[in-house]
Amino acid sequence: MPVTLRSKTLQKDGETLTSDGRSTPAKQEVHLITGGGGFAGFCLGRRLAGQGHRVILADVNEPLWDLTNNMEFVKVGMNG
């Protein structure tokens, strides 16, 4: 089941600075979607990106579909 979390950000001079040092417009929300390589997670991410939000998809499997603007994919794994 996909989960969306809002990232912690700092605002400076009308821009938002994310934890990885990127700056985005202050009103753009950033969403991290776990399970983003699957159909439901990817569709949620595409919808949010289409609304102008920055989306980070995280999953063990890469998505089968092309990423749109404002989307990026991070491959994650579980060790245990």
C-alpha positions in Angstrom: 0.0 0.0 0.0 1.5 3.3 -1.0 2.3 5.9 1.7 2.8 9.6 1.2 5.0 11.5 3.6 5.7 15.2 3.5 9.4 15.9 3.7 11.0 18.3 6.2 12.0 21.5 4.6 13.6 24.8 5.3 12.4 28.0 3.7 14.7 30.8 2.6 14.0 33.8 0.4 10.8 32.4 -1.1 12.3 29.0 -1.8 12.2 25.6 -0.1 15.5 23.9 0.6 15.1 20.1 0.9 17.4 17.8 2.9 19.3 16.9 -0.3 20.1 20.6 -0.9 17.7 21.1 -3.8 15.7 24.3 -3.9 12.1 24.3 -5.1 9.4 27.1 -5.1 8.1 27.6 -1.5 4.5 26.5 -2.4 5.6 23.3 -4.1 5.0 20.3 -1.8 7.3 17.3 -1.9 5.9 13.8 -1.5 7.8 10.6 -0.8 5.7 7.6 -2.0 6.8 4.2 -0.8 5.8 1.4 -3.2 6.2 3.9 -6.0 7.4 1.2 -8.5 4.0 -0.5 -8.4 0.9 0.5 -10.3 -1.0 2.2 -7.4 2.0 4.1 -6.1 3.0 5.2 -9.5 -0.5 6.4 -10.4 -0.6 8.4 -7.2 2.8 9.9 -7.9 1.8 10.8 -11.5 -1.4 12.5 -10.3 0.5 14.6 -7.6 3.2 15.5 -10.2 0.5 16.6 -12.6 -0.8 19.0 -9.9 2.6 20.6 -9.7 4.0 18.7 -6.6 7.5 17.3 -6.5 7.3 13.5 -6.2 9.9 11.0 -5.0 9.0 7.4 -5.7 10.8 4.8 -3.5 10.6 1.0 -4.1 12.6 -2.2 -4.5 11.4 -2.5 -8.1 11.8 0.2 -10.7 8.5 1.5 -12.3 7.6 0.1 -15.7 6.3 3.4 -16.8 8.2 6.6 -17.8 8.6 9.3 -15.1 7.0 12.7 -15.8 8.2 16.1 -14.8 8.6 16.6 -11.1 9.1 12.9 -10.5 12.2 10.9 -9.5 12.8 7.3 -8.5 15.0 6.0 -5.7 15.7 2.3 -5.4 15.5 1.2 -1.8 16.0 -2.2 -0.2 15.2 -3.8 3.1 18.0 -5.6 4.9 17.1 -7.8 7.8 
